[in-house]
Amino acid sequence: MRTLVVYESWFGNTRRIAEKVAAAIAPESEVELASVDDPVPSLVRVDLVVLGAPTHVHGLSSARSRQGAIDQRGDGAEPGMARRLHRHGYVLAVEPESFFVQGVEGPLEEGELERAWEWGRTLANEVMAPTA
C-alpha cells in the first residue's frame, strides 16, 4: 500500500502532526510526506491520501482566514473538509480529527503529538483491516 500525507503548515505545528501521523502509518504502508508548497506529487498507485491543514476562523485556511487567525483561534474545520471530499467522490477511512495549539502560533498543546500517533495507527489499522 502507498500513502500520501499532504499538509499545509503556517507555523510548523501541522507539519509536526503530519510527520507523526506518517510515522504511525509507515509500518503498514510506504508513506510520502509532502507540503502544499512542494510540487504536486503523483497520485499514481496511491491507495490512501491523508490531508492536514491549519484551521482559521473555524474553516480551512485562505488568505482571508489567515488574517482572521491572528484574532481568533479556529478549530473544528474537519466537517467542512469531509463534506468537500465527499462531494468529489472520496470516501473517508476514519473520522477526521482536530489537533490543537496554544494561541495562534503554538506550540502544540500537551499530548497532541501522541494523539496524532494514535489517530495515525487507527487509520492504518482501519485501512489495512481485512474486508469481510
NORGITA-V359190 format. One line per field, one symbol per residue. burial: 1 if it has 24 or more other ideal C-beta (glycine too) atoms within 12 Angstrom, else 0. Layout:
# NORGITA-V359190
burial->???
This chain:
# NORGITA-V359190
burial->001111111100111111111111110110111101000000000001111111111011100010001000110011011000000000011001111110010101000110011011111100100000
